[in-house]
Amino acid sequence: MNHDPLPEVEVALAGRTPAGRRRFLRSALASVAVAGLSACKMEEFLGRNYRELSRDELGSILARLEQKHSAGYGKAVRVGNEAAQPGVDFGYGLDLSRCIGCRRCVYACVKENNQSRTEPQIHWIKVLELNKEHGVDLGHADAYYEADEVPRPGHFYMPVQCQQCAHPACVKACPVGATWKEPDGIVVVDYDWCIGCRCCMSACPYGARRFNWAEPNLPKEEMNPDTHYLGNRPRPKGVVEKCTFCIQRVRKGRYPACVEICPVGARKFGNLLDPQSEIRQVMETKRVFVFKEELRTEPQFYYFYAT
């Protein structure tokens, strides 16, 4: 009996180039889904990856998304496409000696980035409560702590979100090229290209990606209409999403929402290539470390102690 270790699909994909693999997957998926799709849905289903689109094609897609979301949420929605600026490589710093675990950053992120509010509730930032006696030891971390007041005596807090790695394991794991690292350091997802396989989630050592198991619950009155194609535009069911450093804000010269909301100034952000930037000052004057350094993903999210 032949015990071929590869399933039929893997056999069919073997030896193909990445582009060929994507074409095969699209053809295979289309063959089973085509019958139930309208012409508009078919266009979306067979659409090309963001990086393959011409200027005219992208303009048409942005206009269609703006019309769709404006009608759906009852307000004028903008879907931007601001590109990475030359000479910019974003970095993030978080002062563990200041963070008080208030979770304001979590909910500012939800408000800015149009995450599902309930069923499912999706947070891109997770705040860990750690025991000072044990230090940064995930074995003693509590992500679901409840407290009347924070910080609690004997504890400190470590928010975790996408680390925007220089060598992201999630990008290597994606079988269809739906996620990649932009020139300004932001790891993005093309939600229209994501097939929901969750390989990236398994590969990420920081647990930074979230999967939409159900239709996102985003009340119309709470929807942020200033969006970006690769960032906070509404995501459909069945795709993976994550922190993008608020790409819709930072590419227009603003801070991420979590930086602005922090009541104790624990979060720092800026251009790593600018010697005068706040993040460079942190890098050069503070005790800095990265999370899970031994994995060599080279995060562009830096933890430090100001005192």
Secondary structure, DSSP 8 states (H G I E B T S, - for coil): ----SS-HHHHHHTT--HHHHHHHHHHHHHHHHGGG--HHHHHHHT---GGG--HHHHHHHHHHHHHHHHHHHTS--EEE-----TT--EEEEEETTT-----HHHHHHHHHHT---SSS---S-EEEEEETTT-S-GGG-BSS---SSSS-TTEEEEEE-----SS-HHHHH-TT--EEE-TTS-EEE-TTT-----HHHHH-TT---EE--S-----GGG---EEETTTTS---TT-EE---S-HHHHTTT---HHHHH-TT--EEEEETT-TTSHHHHHHHHSEEE-TTGGG----SEEEEE--
